[in-house]
């Protein structure tokens, strides 16, 4: 394998050199061996579920997962409501989102207005 010279870069190499490099890459990719996928041992997931039920952790895990899901849903709802109220504050959504000074105008209106 010859190292590239200092002045050669992928953008400066000729079409023939690129074809040679591509052929080398494709040949080495074709020689790679297909390895079988590594799978979990048979019955591993069943043993994990059985152990969690025996130790009493299954219900706790489900309750924690449920609480996290409810908290995430609440955050999404509050964030969506806040974004909706902020964008509809001026009543003209097209001008507010298309204007680069919309945030400053909104702050000035809040300070000056009633």
C-alpha positions, 0 to 999 in steps of 0.5 A: 500500500503506497501512502499518498503524496503530500499534494494529492487529495481526493479532490485532486486525484484523476478519474483513473486513480479514483476507479482503482481506489474504488475497485480496491475498496469493493474487493476488500468489502467483498472478501469480508465474512458475514458474521451471524448476529449475536442473539440473547440466550434462549429464554433470557427475557422470560427469566428476567421477567420471572425474577422481577415478578418474584422479587416484586420489582415488576409493579414498581418498574411499571409504576415508575414508567407510568409516572415518567410518561405522565410527567413527560406528557404534562411537560409537552402539553405545557410547552405547547400551550406556552408556545401557542400563547406566545405566537398568538400574542400579537394576533398576526402570526404571519408577521410575527414569525416572518419578522426578525425583530418580532421578539423585540417588538413583543417585549416593547409592546409588553412594556409600553402597552396596558 
